[in-house]
Amino acid sequence: MSDTHTSFKKVVVNSLLDEFGGQSITHDSVLVVKTSTMENGSILNEDGTEATKAEAATAFYIIDAANLDVVNEGKALLVSAVKKDAQVLKSSLKFSDGAYTNESLTALESKNIQLI
């Protein structure tokens, strides 16, 4: 495991805060198993697995965890993931089988996740 963070890309630009200043309104903790393709900005299915481009219409979460790159492949962990009511950078998004291009993320868009 590395001692330094190598991925500081920003995923969430703006989100609602709860009354304590936290992100419980917009984020969930999601159990994932780290894969070789998983990184900050990876799009997830509801079960915490990485979504493929073919699954774009049913995508459920977006990983928002800048320190994910220091976790070893195969390790199970909880990550912070956007679930609703946030503005997210399109350039940070990624499917398990490639970068986000123009796939329709209708499931995320219906939860008021705006791609900018």
C-alpha positions as CSV (number, residue, x, y, z in Angstrom):
1,M,0.0,0.0,0.0
2,S,1.3,3.5,-0.9
3,D,1.8,6.2,1.7
4,T,0.7,9.0,-0.6
5,H,-2.5,9.8,-2.4
6,T,-2.0,9.8,-6.2
7,S,-5.6,10.8,-7.2
8,F,-6.9,14.1,-6.1
9,K,-9.4,14.5,-8.9
10,K,-12.6,16.2,-7.8
11,V,-15.8,14.4,-8.4
12,V,-18.5,16.4,-6.5
13,V,-18.7,20.2,-7.2
14,N,-21.7,21.0,-5.1
15,S,-24.0,19.2,-2.8
16,L,-26.5,19.7,0.0
17,L,-25.3,19.5,3.6
18,D,-27.3,18.2,6.5
19,E,-27.9,20.3,9.6
20,F,-24.5,19.2,11.0
21,G,-22.6,20.2,7.9
22,G,-22.3,16.6,6.7
23,Q,-23.2,14.9,3.5
24,S,-25.7,12.4,4.7
25,I,-28.3,13.9,2.4
26,T,-26.3,13.4,-0.7
27,H,-24.0,10.5,0.0
28,D,-24.2,6.9,1.3
29,S,-21.5,4.6,2.6
30,V,-21.3,1.7,0.1
31,L,-19.5,-1.6,0.6
32,V,-17.3,-2.4,-2.4
33,V,-14.6,-4.8,-3.3
34,K,-11.7,-2.8,-4.8
35,T,-11.0,-3.8,-8.4
36,S,-8.1,-2.9,-10.7
37,T,-10.4,-0.5,-12.6
38,M,-12.2,1.1,-9.6
39,E,-11.2,4.7,-8.7
40,N,-12.6,8.0,-7.5
41,G,-15.4,8.8,-9.9
42,S,-16.3,5.2,-10.7
43,I,-20.0,4.6,-11.4
44,L,-21.6,1.9,-9.3
45,N,-24.6,-0.3,-9.5
46,E,-27.0,-0.5,-6.5
47,D,-25.2,-3.6,-5.2
48,G,-21.8,-1.7,-5.0
49,T,-20.3,-3.4,-8.1
50,E,-18.8,-1.2,-10.9
51,A,-21.3,-0.4,-13.6
52,T,-20.4,-1.0,-17.3
53,K,-21.4,1.3,-20.1
54,A,-24.3,-1.1,-20.9
55,E,-25.6,-0.5,-17.4
56,A,-25.6,3.3,-17.6
57,A,-29.4,3.6,-17.4
58,T,-29.5,1.8,-14.1
59,A,-26.4,3.3,-12.4
60,F,-27.0,4.0,-8.8
61,Y,-23.9,5.7,-7.2
62,I,-20.7,7.6,-8.0
63,I,-17.7,7.0,-5.8
64,D,-16.5,10.2,-4.1
65,A,-13.4,8.9,-2.2
66,A,-10.1,10.6,-3.2
67,N,-8.0,8.1,-1.2
68,L,-9.3,5.0,-2.9
69,D,-6.2,4.6,-5.0
70,V,-4.2,3.5,-1.9
71,V,-6.4,0.5,-1.2
72,N,-5.2,-2.9,-2.5
73,E,-7.2,-4.7,-5.1
74,G,-9.5,-7.4,-3.7
75,K,-10.0,-5.6,-0.4
76,A,-13.6,-5.0,0.8
77,L,-14.2,-1.5,2.2
78,L,-16.9,1.2,2.7
79,V,-16.6,4.2,0.4
80,S,-18.4,7.5,0.3
81,A,-20.7,7.5,-2.8
82,V,-23.0,10.2,-4.2
83,K,-26.6,9.0,-4.2
84,K,-28.6,12.2,-5.0
85,D,-28.9,16.0,-5.1
86,A,-25.4,16.9,-6.2
87,Q,-23.4,18.4,-9.1
88,V,-20.8,16.1,-10.4
89,L,-18.0,16.6,-12.9
90,K,-18.6,14.6,-16.1
91,S,-14.8,14.5,-16.7
92,S,-14.3,12.5,-13.4
93,L,-16.8,9.7,-14.2
94,K,-15.8,6.3,-15.3
95,F,-17.3,2.9,-16.0
96,S,-15.5,-0.4,-15.3
97,D,-15.1,-0.8,-19.1
98,G,-14.0,2.8,-19.9
99,A,-14.4,6.5,-19.4
100,Y,-17.8,8.1,-19.4
101,T,-18.6,9.6,-22.8
102,N,-22.2,10.5,-23.6
103,E,-24.1,7.6,-22.0
104,S,-27.4,8.5,-20.5
105,L,-27.3,8.2,-16.7
106,T,-31.1,8.3,-16.4
107,A,-31.2,6.7,-13.0
108,L,-28.8,9.2,-11.6
109,E,-30.4,12.1,-13.3
110,S,-33.8,11.1,-11.8
111,K,-32.2,11.6,-8.4
112,N,-31.2,15.1,-9.2
113,I,-27.5,14.4,-9.9
114,Q,-26.5,17.0,-12.4
115,L,-23.5,16.3,-14.7
116,I,-21.4,19.4,-15.4
